[in-house]
Amino acid sequence: MASLPHDLAVRRGADATLSVVVPLFSEADNVDELLRRIGAVIAGLSVAPAAYEVILVDDGSRDATLEKLRGAARADPHLRVISLSRNFGHQIAATAGLDAARGDAVVLMDGDLQDPPELIEEFLAKFREGFDVVYATRRRRLGESRFKIFTAAVFYRLIRRLTNVSIPVDTGDFRLMSRRVVAALRDSRERHRFIRGLVSWVGFAQTGIEYERAERHSGESKYPVSKMLKFAIDGITAFSEIPLRIATWFGFIVSVFAFLVGAYEVGLRIFTGYNFPGYTSTIVAILFLGGVQLITIGILGEYVGRVYDEIKGRPLYLVAENVGAGLDARSDSPPSTVPPTR
């Protein structure tokens, strides 16, 4: 039975520290504006944190993102840049940032400025009221196609029904988490990560804030349909066995139907001496049963593949470079180290 260390009492007053975690993949055109807005928000907070750090995780960018981050970290001691050895994906990059975060309050946000840094003050206000998780719920999504809006709405409602944890609808990874929530996430090292589901699973006091999601500041989305589909599958399989149960019940239903059709054919032969030629019905039955078998094997394969990935025991990510100090070394925060990636 896992338990949290006793030294993770959450500081919420004037001595509380703040970490802002931003995973980035090829966002060179957004870096300057992102850092300007985060800096302006933190400088204008009505209740300033005792110390703060901005952790920028470069997820194997293919443009000048890393170079810009290095330059910014040299100019600002509050910035810390973690460069991963290759592109591991958004959820793993976010995990690397959360692993490195040392603040009492940790804000996770995207680097395309669709997640407005200006919400940080509202997050902190709820955090000081006693909430351990403050998530941002999208009231509107500007600049996105009807297809993406529709599929996102379907996904959030489907996963809420299928999973065994209560995941807020229309809510992404943009949120504030207390130190003890982040510590719990560090103990959850599954590879096919679905952070918003893990945060809901952790529990503690949670609340939401509505906001209007803006268009990207520049560039294109790094989440095409294929990645969105994979993300949806990861979310469902990480928190639900219902697809396996559906496959099982589907198999029972098809078996009952096949038994009834077989009994009908036998009865027709016995009592009337007549039987249909059978070619069409045979082909249809074979194709139907074959399709059902392939679907159920595919569902089973998704789960087996995830078990295979877990037992290999590889690190979630590898850090190629760690630049910057982050939290003020004079504070009582722990030293600047990246925890193990296993």
Beta strands, then each sheet from edge to edge (+ up, - down):
strand 1: 18-24
strand 2: 52-58
strand 3: 79-84
strand 4: 105-108
strand 5: 133-141
strand 6: 171-178
strand 7: 206-213
strand 8: 319-323
sheet 1: 7+ 5+ 6- 4+ 1+ 2+ 3+ 8-
end
